[in-house]
Amino acid sequence: MASLADVRQAIDSVDEQIVALLATREGLVRQAATFKKDEQGVRAPARVEQVLTKVRALATERSASPEVVESVYRAMITAFIDLELTEHRQRG
């Protein structure tokens, strides 16, 4: 990259891809929510830990910071759990 503007443009492009992937993940989360019977099923702490372990390993493979990846995933998972809980309560 020749300049800060070039780097920022590349970041903007990556952000577009990330948002598209988050939309896809949200659709899958909404589908999974239909199979969950209660709030404990939505929270699924064992599954959260499984995902975090997996993404930390993926981060290491990609030479990314496992700590940063875990932090981002924790925030994302929390947001999706909140979304699922809201929908679960509305259906309830």
N, C-alpha and C positions, 0 to 999 in steps of 0.2 A: 504494500500500500504506500502510495506516495505522500499522503497527507492525512490529517485528522479527519477531514471531510470524507475522504475515501473510506476510512475505517468506519466512520459513522454510517455511511451509506451501506456498507456491508452489514453492520449491526442491524440496521433497519430491515434489510432483506432477511436476515436470520429471524428477526422478530416476527415478520410476516409468516414465516414457516412455523415458528413456535405456536403462534396463535391458531393457525390452521390445525396443527396437531392437537392443541388443547381442545378445540372444538370437536375433533374426532374422538378424543378421550372422553369428553363430556357425554357425547352420545352413547358411548359404551358404558359409562358409569350409570347413565339413566336406564339403560337396558338391564344392567346388573341389579339395579335397585328394585326392579319388578320381581326379582326372585327372593328378595330378602323379606323375612316375615316380621322382624322387629328391629328396634334401635340397636341392639347388641349386634345383630347381623350387619347393620349398616356400619357400625364403628369397627368391627372386625379387627381388633388389635393384633392378632397373630398375622393376619394378611398384611397389615400395614408394615409390620416388621419384616415380613418376607419380601415385600416390594423394596423397602429401604436397603436391605441386604443386597438384593439384586442390582439396584441402581448404583450402589456404591462400587460394586465390582465392575459394572459397566463403565463407570467414571474412570476407574483405575486403568481399564483396558484402553480408554480413549485419551489418556493423559490429562484428564480433567480432575479438579479437586473433589475428592469424595465428600468432603465436608460441605462444600458449596452445593453440590448436587443433592446431598441429603437434606440440606436446609431448604432448598427450592422444593423438593418433593414433599417435605413435611408440610410446608405452606400450601402446596397444591392439594395434597390429600385432605388436609383440614378443610379447605374450601369446598372440595367435592363432597366430603362427609356432611358439611353443613347444608349443601344443596340437597343431598339425598334425604337428610333428616326432615327438611322442610317439606319436600314432596311426600315423604312417608307419612308425615303428620296430616297433610292435606287429604291423602287417600284414606287415612285411618278411620 
